[in-house]
Amino acid sequence: MRVYVPTPLRSYTAEQGLVSAGGATVGQLLAELDRRYPGIRFRMIDEQDGIRPHIKIFVNQEQVRTLEASVDSQDEIQIICALSGG
């Protein structure tokens, strides 16, 4: 799968904006990303295995809300980080 990594998380991927990973679910995909890029999963997933409120994950332009969401090898995954500030 093609995974688009937002700029705030690219320090984990050696500044790559597009990486590849596999898995049958979003959770498995993020686990593989974390094996390749240690620490990236914690920035997206909380201690209760929920997607953090400031993170949005899209599979083929449709937002997923759980790690159990199915993915396919041909899917495009976009990870979006909300920005905050004053």
Beta strands, then each sheet from edge to edge (+ up, - down):
strand 1: 2-4
strand 2: 18-20
strand 3: 55-59
strand 4: 62-64
strand 5: 76-81
sheet 1: 2+ 1- 5- 3+ 4-
end
